[in-house]
Amino acid sequence: MDDSTNGIRIRPGGPDDAPALLDMLDGAVAWMNARGNTEQWGTTPYSQKPGGPARVLRYTTENAPFVAERDGTPVGVLVLDSGPSPAMPVPPAGEPERYVRLLVTDRAHAGRGIGAALLARAAEETRRAGVDLLRVDCWAGGGGELVAWYRRNGFTPAGSFDSDGWPGQVLARRVG
């Protein structure tokens, strides 16, 4: 799928994309820390977190990853699944759903609609699967900036949770 408005091509991902995804996650941690946000993902680069690289590889093999590319270079990744991570205290939806398990963009390409294009692809894949509900959870701290971004992209709050002091927000979007 090409997004002609911003030159992004989105394709299914796989294990070969794990290094690029890990680099994006490391870049996101550094970017957040530089802005004073040490609570969302901590201060340790994702590639150095215990289990971090193995988790990224699982995202590319056990879930449905989608890679946004600009000029053949990966600039964002969305990981879609049939439900939330078992590690998160998110209640079941009570109906079939698709769940955004991870969304990250290369910070060097921030503000160019990459995340929104990946969410549009997730909505398309959700509809294609015959499912009407797309959900995501995200960090609700920091003044709610991330929650507000998801709201601007068509999601509505559908519950909140606390995971050992980490404030979380579940958001939902009907795509049918």
Secondary structure, DSSP 8 states (H G I E B T S, - for coil): -EETTTTEEEEE--GGGHHHHHHHHHHHHHHHHHTT--SSS-SS-GGGSTTHHHHHHHHHHHSEEEEEEETTEEEEEEEEESS--TTS-----SS--EEEEEEEE-GGGTTSSHHHHHHHHHHHHHHHTT--EEEEEEE--GGGHHHHHHHHTT-EEEEEEEETTEEEEEEEEE--
